[in-house]
Amino acid sequence: MGGKSPVSGKIKVLLAASECAPMIKVGGLGDVIGSLPKSLAKIGVDPAVIVPRYEIVPAIKLKLAINHFSVTFKNKIEKIKVYSGFLPKTKIPVFYIENYKYLSRGGPVYFSKTAIASESAEFDRFHFFSHAVYELLAFHALPFRPDILHANDWHTGILVKLLKLSSIGIPVVFSIHNLGNQGIFKSRNSIAEGIKSASINATVSPTYAKEIQTKEYGFGLEGLLKKARPVGILNGIDYEPMDDKYDKEKTKIKLQKELNLDQGKEYPLFGLVARLVEQKGVQFIAPIIKNLIEKYQAQFVFLGVGSDQLEKELRDLSQKYPGQVSANLFFSEALAKKIYIGSDFFLMPSVFEACGLGQMIAMHYGTIPIVRQTGGLKDTVKDGKTGFVFIGKNSASLQKAAERAIKIFHSKKKLNFIRQSCKKQNFGWEQSALKYKKLYLELLHKNNPKN
């Protein structure tokens, strides 16, 4: 290890992941890897990030750090380059591994719109990434020599196992962001290998840490997770790039106009920004739309990509109700922001949700979340105070919650009270970063008891 001891200096932590916002962002994992290091740096941790250099990341803006480094994969020697840059407006290093056979061609990050691993090329991509990071660490080739590796999700599970089997001696925190996506190919379960091999396992909310030890949420790994006893540390959000100066009513009208919806502040507007997959509970929404439109003149705005079936359902609804439903089957940061600000309510009826960032972002803008009681949604939304929470995994339960929300919508005093309660919530990284630092220190002391 090349860092200083936990007593004499800063802990050097390398975060390995498949994405890092804003350079590479598909979902919440990218947001976490792009924001957690900034809070760690403020409390005496020395962080760095390592990710693949996908085709979408222009090397021209980066500095070549390592040229023609050899990696053994599938009994062959492959060459990589490593580029370096920084998280925007920081001095936190980000290392990008380039290899045109496995990492830097093909899909932008994942090979499926659902982000669920399904193709052999995707398994090869992240298994190769794991081998590359491992060999860079084994040969001390990186200009950053970590005391701790913080690996994230199935994409780095093989890396955790490689380190466990080696004599390098770097302790590993393995964070589970989505147990539903395990990286299973043939007889290998990438996330299970990470869980078994980590020095300590973590996940991204206290409730999810408990849930994944049960059959309902464990996806077949509940026995393994009971032994692993993962630590639940709630994800945070980075408030720095978020807008504090906005006019909610004007943004709502502009959004309605832009999306060709009927214009008027009197229509309760429900927004959803998510991957359109069953995990997110999107299948519960379509059956209630007709009723909510006809009874309450509700409007719906959807943004995201996902399964063909769910995309088709939303597209059909937008064609049937053009003034009330807008299905935007792509992703746009600009439109997402308008939906977060301009909507009255934000839909997150997830079947399971490790943490969820959408509800936190929505609350910042006074947009009231409607969520299912699971994972981080349970930990962050208080029913009747900062949102509307329901329990059942069905459309009927969601409809009851939506009708409760609409009732509040027509009471200006109650609506403003909940909106203000939402805006007062603080989900910054400060407290969670301190918990991670404590975890790192405990690992270092365990690994080096003399320090």
N, C-alpha and C positions, 0 to 999 in steps of 0.2 A: 504494500500500500504506500501511496506517495503523499498522503495528507498528514496533517498534524494530529497530535493526540487530542481527544475531546477535552482535555484539561488545558492544554497549552495554546490551542488555536482553534480556528474555524473548522467545522466538519465539512469535508468535501463530499458532496452527494451528486452522483450522476443519475439523472432520470432518463430511462430508456423507454421509448414508446413508439407507436405507429403514426402519431400525428402531434402537431404542436401549433396552436393558433398564435398569430394570424397567418403564418406562412402555410401551414397545412391544417385544414380544419374540415372534418366531416360531421363530428358530433361533440358531445360534452367532454370526451377524453381530450380532444385537442384544446378545448378551453382550459381544462385543468392543467395540462402540461405547459400551456402558455402563460398561466397566471400564478400557480403555486410557487414556482421558483422565485418570483419577484418578492413575495412575502417572506420566503425563507431567507433571502439575501438581507432583508431588513432586520433579522433577528440573529445574525451571527452565523448563518450557514453559508457555505460557499457552493452554490449549485451550478450544474451544467446540464445540458440536454443533448441526447443523441437520437436521431431519427433517420429513416431512409431519405435519400435525395430522389424523390419521384420526378417524373418528367415535368410535372407542373411547377417544380422549384427551379428557377433559372440560376445556373451555376455562375453566370456572369456577375451576379451581385455578391458572390461569396469569395472567400480566400482559400486557395488550395493549401491544405494543412499537411496531407500525407498523399504521396503519389505511388502508385503501383505496389500496394501492400498485398501480400498473398494470403488467401483464406482457403482452407481445405473444406470442401463441401461435396458430399456424395462421392468421396474418394478421388476428387479432382481438385486441382489448384485453380482457383479463380482469383482475378485481380480486382481490387477495389481502390477507389480514391476517397479521401475524406476531405470535405470542405468545411470551413468554419465561418460562422457569422455570429450575430448577437440577437437576443430577444429585443424587439424594438424599444428604444429609449432606455436601454440598460447596458451594462457590461457583462451580462450573463451569457456565457458561450453556448452556442448551439452547433453541434457537429452533424454533418449530413454525409451519410455513406452512399457512394455512387457505385453502381455495378449495372451495366446495361443488360446483362443476361437475366437477372432476377429482380432488381429493385427499380431501375430507372426507365423501364418501358412498360407498356400495357396500361391497365387501369390507373386512374389518377392516384388512388390510395388502395381502395378495395375493389374487388372484381364484380360485386353485386350491389345493386341499388339499395338493398336492405342492409348492407354492411355485415351480413352473416356469412362467415367463411363457407364456401361451397366448391371452389375449384382447386385442383391440384396446384395450379400456378400460384394461387394465393398462399397456400401452405408453404410452397417452396420459397416464396418471397420472404415470409417472416421467419422461417427456419433458417434461411440464409442470413437474414439480418441478425438473428440471434448468434449464429456462428461467427459472423464478422465482428460483432461487438465483443464477444468472448475472446477472440484471438487478439484484438486490439488491446484488451485488458491484460491478457496473459503475457504479451510481449512488451507491455508498458509503452505502446506505440502512441497513444493519445497524449497530447500536450497537457491533458488534465488527468491526474491520477487520483481516483476517488477512494475515500474511506468506506463509503456505503454505495451500493447500487440500489436504486429505487426503480424496479421493473413494473410494467403496467400491462395487464390483461394478457390474453392468450398469445398475442404477437411476440411476447418476450418470455413465454413459459419455458421454451427450450434453452434460452440463455440462462435462466435460473438453475435449470438442471445441470447444464455444463459447468457452471461455477461451483455447484454443490459437489460435483465429482472431481473437481480440480483441487490443487493445493495453493491456489492464489490467495485464499483467505479473506476475500471481500464479503462481508455479511450482506444479505439481501432482504429488502422489504419488497414484498410482492403485493401490489394493489389490484383487487378485483373490481372492475368497473361494470361488467355485465356478464354474469355467470351463464346467461342464456346463449352466449356465443363462446364456445369452448375451444374452437380450433381443432376439431376431431377429423383426422384423416387416417384411413385404414385402422391400424391398431393404436395410433398415437392420439392422446388427448392432451393438447398443449397446455391448457389451463390447469389440468390436474397435475401435470408434471411440475408446473410452477408452484402450485400450492404445496405439494409434497416436499419440494426442494428448498423452499424459502426459509430464511432464518426466522422471519415473522411474516404473517399474512395480515393484510389490512383490506378494508373495503370502505366505501365512500359515504356511509351514513350509519349511525348506531342501530337503527331498526333493521336495515338490510343485513348487517352483520349477524343479527339474530335470525332473520327470516331464512337465510341461505343454509342454516343448520337444520331446516325442516324439510320434509318430503315435498311440500307444496312449492317451495321456492329453490330447492337444492339441485334440481336438474340431474339427479342421480349421484351427486357428490356430497350429499348431506352428511354421510358417515365420515368422509374424509374431513369435512369442514368442522364437524364436532370435535375431532381430534386437533385440528389446526387452531380452533378458537380465534377467528380473525378479529382484529381491533377495528371498530367502526369510527371513522373520523369524517365528519360531514364536509363535503366539498364546499368551497366558497366561490364567490365571483369577484371579478376585478371591476370595481366601480369606476376606475380612472377614465376609461374610454367612453363611459356611458353619459348620455346627455342629461343634464339637470334643468335645462331651459327648454321647455316645450309647452305647447298649448294642446291639451288633450282633445278638446272638442273640435278645434280646427283640424287637427291631424285626422280625427275620425271622418270628418266631412271630406277631406282631401283623399283619404283612403277609399271611401265609398265612390268618389268621383273617378279615381284612377282605375278602380276595378269594375266600373259600370254597375255598381249597386245602387239601389234607390237611396237618395241622399236625405239625411235627416237625423238629428241627434236623438229623436224619439224611438229609433229602432235599437233594441238591445243587440249589440254586436259581439259575437263569439269568435275568438281567434284560435288557431292552432298552428304551431310551427314545430314540425317533428318529422322523423322518419315515418313513413306511412306503412307501419308494420303492426302485427297483432299485439306485440309487446306494449305498444303505445296506446292500446285500447281503441284504435281508430274504428274498428268494426262495431263498436257500441254506438257510434255517432250517427251513421247514416239512417238507421231505423227511427230516430227521433226527430229528424229534421222536418219532415212534412208536418208533423203535429205542432212543433214549436213555431213554424212559420205561420200556419193557419190560425193558431190560437193567440199568438203573441207578437206577430210580425217580426220574428227574430231574423237575424242575418248571420251568415257564417263565412269566414275567410280561412282557407287552408293553404299552407305553404309547405312543400316537401316532396320527396320522392320515396318510392318504396315498392311494395308488391303490386304486380299488375292488376290483381283483383281489386284491391283497395283504391288504387288510382282510378280504375274504371268506375267504381261506385261514386266517387267524388266528382268525376268528370260528368257522369250522367246527371247527378243532382244539380250541378252548375248549369247544365243545358236545360233542365226542367224548370229551375227557378233562377233565371238569369239576374233578376233584381235582388235576390236574397242570398245566393250562394256563389262564391268565387273560389274555384279550385286552381291553384297555381302549382303545377306539378314540375317544379324545379326548385333550386334554392338560390336565394338572393339575400345577402346581409342587409341591403338597403330596405327591401320590402319587409324583411323580418322585423326590423326596427320599427317601421311604420305600424305593423300589426301589434307589436308589443305596446306601443304608445296609444294607438287609435282604438283598440278594442276595449270593450267594457269588461269582458270576461275572457279568461284564457283557459282553454280546455287541455287537461292532462289526465284522462281517464285510464291510466296505465294499468295493465295486468300486473306488472311488477316494474319497479323503478329504483335502481340502486341509490340514486340521489335525486337527479333531476336539477337542471339549472334554469329551465324555462319558467318555472313558477317563481324563482327568485328574481329573475330579470323582469317578469311581468309586474311583480309587487313593487319594484323600484319605480315603475311608471304609473302606479296607482291602478293597474289592471288586475282585477280580482280573479285568482285562480280557482278553478273547479277541478278537484283532484280525487282520485281514488285513494283510500287509506292504505298506503303501502310504502315501504322503504323510506327514502328521503322525503317523499311527499308528506308522509305522516309526521316526520320530524320537523317540517318547516311551515306547514299550513295549519292554522287553528280554525276549526269550524265555527262559522258565524262571526269571527273576529278578523281574520285575514284571508278568508276564503270559504269555499263550500266543499265539504268532505263527504264522500259516500263510501260504502263498504262493498256492496255487491259487484260481482264481475258480470254485469249485464246492462243492457240498454235501459231497462226500467229504473234501475238505481241512478243511472246518470241523468235520466229525464227528471226525476224528482229533485235532484240537486240543481239542475238547470232551471226548473220552475221556481225553486226557492230563490235562486239568484235573480230571476226576472221580477219576482215580487219585490225584492229589495231595490231593484233598478228603478221602480216606479215610486219609491219613497226617497226623495232627494236627501233628506237628513240622514237616513240609514246608509244610503249609498256612499255619501261623502265620509261618513264615520269609518266605514270599512276601507274605503280608498286611502284615507289618511293613516289608518292602522297599517295597511300594507306598506305605505311609503316610509313608515318609521322603522321597518325591519332592517336589520343590518346583517347581511350574510357575507361580509368581507372575510378574507382569508386569515385575519390576524390570529384568532383563537385556534383555528385548525392548524396553522403553520407551527404554532407553539407545541401542539400535540405531536406533530411529526418530528419536530426537533427533539422532544423528549424521547420519542421512540428511537431516533437515531442514536442519541446518547446512551440509552439503555443497551442497544445492540453493541456499540463500541466498547462499553464497559464489560459486557459479557464476553466479547471477543478478545479484549485486552484487559484482563482483571487487574493488572498492575497499575493501569492508568487511574 
